[in-house]
Amino acid sequence: MKIHEYQSRELLQKFGVPVPGGEVVDSAEHAVEAFKRLQKEGATLAVVKAQVHAGGRGKGGGVKLVRTAEECKEAAWNILSKPLVTPQTTGEGVPVNKLLIAAGVDIEKEYYLGMVVDRARGCPVLMASSEGGMDIEEVAAKTPEKIIKEPIDPDTGLQPYQARKVAFQLGMTGKQVGQAVKVMMSLTKLFLGTDASLVEINPLIVTPANADHPDGQVLAIDAKIDFDDNAMFRHKDLQQLEDPAEVDASEAHAAKFGLSYINLDGNIGCLVNGAGLAMATMDIIKLHGGEPANFLDVGGSATEEAVTEAFRIILKDDNVKGILVNIFGGIAKCDIIANAIVSAAKEVGFDVPLVVRLEGTNVEAARAILEKAKGDIPTMTVGNDLTDAAKKITDAIAA
């Protein structure tokens, strides 16, 4: 589950990470009011930031630095008035419904700080880099030596000596070290305490030295947090943070029926049971020259109702020109899937080529069901194996 930057900043503050002031608004007029309130608190400039679930907002014009109320109003209106296109969105972009008006601060140095679960190590890992403000993927690809990784015991959490070591490796000095240690300790508590799958502060900054802070202040001025969906039953409060406007309608529909669905750019719809088999199915479609239109895992215990809804979701995509069903029967027996296909044909109707490949429990009974239903589903053919099925659907699309 993803949340907005302004929500991430609020969580950081709740766990003790210092964050500059800011307000979330939904109109240019409210943006001006928020800007004036920040001015009264001592801010001399502000940042207007689009609140969408996509990275690269600055590159798409979704982040603007403003110094006056008039500049703030103009920037807010421009960002809200059209879809935001970033390197992580489609060419059509995404609508912007909310803005964060955040107090601007002077920056001496930028850093990256984040936490993820390292699947290879089997534990959470604190990551840090002196290359803050940049895409961490780009840093990892070009200069991996600049990424510091500190494994964390999930039972004991990050230890102060580990945090100090990371701060020194980043080149921090004086009172910056103690401030950075507090940020890292708080970040770890947030990550472990909320069952997060990703927490990022990019950038974590040090402000220029002044009389009150001779070594500068360590502040988080941007944040991103993702949570493990499987753990959200333990966090009812966090569930309330999800923004329905940012969730793909088809993905939300699929989730109601226990389906895992992700929309892609191709034209061959996929209906598969098992995430690994679904990925393999997409691979073999591409191997034979096709392009998958989606990832759709109906799960190991798919019901007839769920399979019918899966077809309904796939066929809502106007780009879909054919469907490949690839089922390995186990808990979800092949004959149940076959009956579901027949039922879906009656309810939804298939006007595109449909290729079905079934193997596993009750496969012979399933094949008999499909053979009997051929007259009712004229666009359906049966694949002898996965390779045959992939060839048949790609050939049907090309015809």
RATAGI-V836910 format. One record per backbone hydrogen bond with DSSP energy under -0.5 kcal/mol. CO is the residue of the C=O (numbers start at 0). NH is the residue of the N-H. Records with the same first field share a line. If there is no record, write none. Layout:
# RATAGI-V836910
CO->NH, NH
This chain:
# RATAGI-V836910
0->226
3->7
4->8
5->9
6->10
7->11
8->12
9->13
10->14
11->16
12->15
15->17
17->219
20->102
22->100
24->98
26->30
27->31
28->32
29->33
30->34
31->35
32->36
33->37
34->38
35->39
36->40
37->42
38->41
44->103
45->65
46->48, 101
47->63
48->99
49->51
51->53
54->87
55->59
56->61
57->60
61->49
63->47
65->45
67->71
68->72
69->73
70->74
71->75
72->76
73->77
74->78
75->79
76->80
78->81
82->84
83->85, 93
85->88
89->92
93->83
94->96
97->50
98->24, 100
99->48, 101
100->22
101->46
108->205
109->131
110->202, 203
111->128
112->200
113->126
114->198
115->117, 124
116->118
117->121, 122
122->117
123->151
124->115
125->149
126->113
127->147
128->111
129->131
130->133
134->138
135->139
136->140
137->141
138->142
142->145
143->146
145->129, 147
147->127
148->150
149->125
151->123, 153
152->156
158->161, 162
159->163
160->164
161->165
162->166
163->167
164->168
165->169
166->171
167->170
172->175
173->176, 177
174->178
175->179
176->180
177->181
178->182
179->183
180->184
181->185
182->186
183->187
184->188
185->189
186->190
187->191
188->192
189->193
190->195
191->194
194->227
196->116
197->225
198->114
199->201, 223
200->112
202->204, 220, 221
203->110
204->218
205->107, 108
212->209, 215
216->206, 218
218->204, 220
219->19
221->201
223->199
224->2
225->196, 197
226->228
227->230
228->231
230->233
231->234
234->238
235->239
237->240
238->241
241->243
242->245
243->246
247->251
248->252
249->253
250->254
251->255
252->256
253->256, 258
254->257
258->260
259->296
261->294
266->268, 320, 321
267->292, 293
268->323
270->325
271->273, 297
273->277
274->278
275->279
276->280
277->281
278->282
279->283
280->284
281->285
282->286
283->287
284->289
285->288
290->266, 267
291->265
292->263
293->295
294->261
295->271, 297
296->259
298->301
299->331
302->306
303->307
304->308
305->309
306->310
307->311
308->312
309->313
310->314
311->315
312->315, 316
313->316
315->317
316->319
320->352
321->268
322->324, 354
323->270, 325
324->356
325->272
326->328, 358
328->360
330->332
331->329
332->335, 336
333->337
334->338
335->339
336->340
337->341
338->342
339->343
340->344
341->345
342->346
343->347, 348
348->350
352->322
353->380
354->324
355->382
356->326
358->328
359->362
360->333
361->365
362->366
363->367
364->368
365->369
366->370
367->371
368->372
370->373
372->375, 376
376->379
378->353
380->355
384->388
385->389
386->390
387->391
388->392
389->393
390->394
391->395
392->396
393->397
394->398
